[in-house]
Amino acid sequence: MKCHLCSSPDCYRKEKRCYGAEKEIDSLTEFELKLLKVASDIEREFYCRATRVQELIEFCRRMKFKKIGIAFCIGLFEEARILAEILESHGLKVFSAACKVGAVDKEELGIEKMKPESPESVCNPIGQAELLNRAGTELNIIVGLCIGHDILFQMHSEAPVTTLIVKDRVLAHNPAGAIYSKYHRNALKKAPEGGSLSCEEGEMEHLGGK
């Protein structure tokens, strides 16, 4: 299935059922149906009017979630603290787990360090999930976990997971910027010889330079 190649995505405005996908949407559990309904209601009522954080607060209210978990990268400590403060101001009980919980050195797992001569703890997304599982959170929020670590966290979280911040150290945590910018798009495309392009090289190519 390659929806991104569709020439007439009419499934948005009118009925167009493809590849039997309706079977999945027609067999929702009661909880899944509630998630879908609440999400759709928020989309309709706050379309282009509410920020994602506002939508998150409203979603928790309508789902009657009270215990919220935040799984965050230690590099976004301040963002996680501010988010927790905002959520708590709305009567939510917030639990959090930083990515380095357990402080296990990378050497113990045979993982290469950024600075071999210095102590360096490995990220522990499974530990983050377990801590929030023990707290009995009803919804977990990812704030800046690394690629791969976010996957492991979601695999082990017992509560539903939503992502508020996706880590992108280069683009100020706005990974969509690499898609919106023609210069980054050129740099991302594989070079003809199989090499990789820097952003500067991609820009030169776009301008016809060498």
Secondary structure, 3 states (H helix, E strand, C coil): CCHHHCCCCCCCCCCCCCCCCHHHHCCCCHHHHHHHHHHHHHHHHHCCCCCHHHHHHHHHHHHCCCEEEEEECHHHHHHHHHHHHHHHHCCCEEEEEECCCCCCEHHHHCCCCCCCCCCCECCCHHHHHHHHHHHCCCEEEEECCCCCHHHHHHHHCCCCEEEEECCCCCCCCCCCHHHHCHHHHHHHCCCCCCCCCCHHHHHHHHCCCC
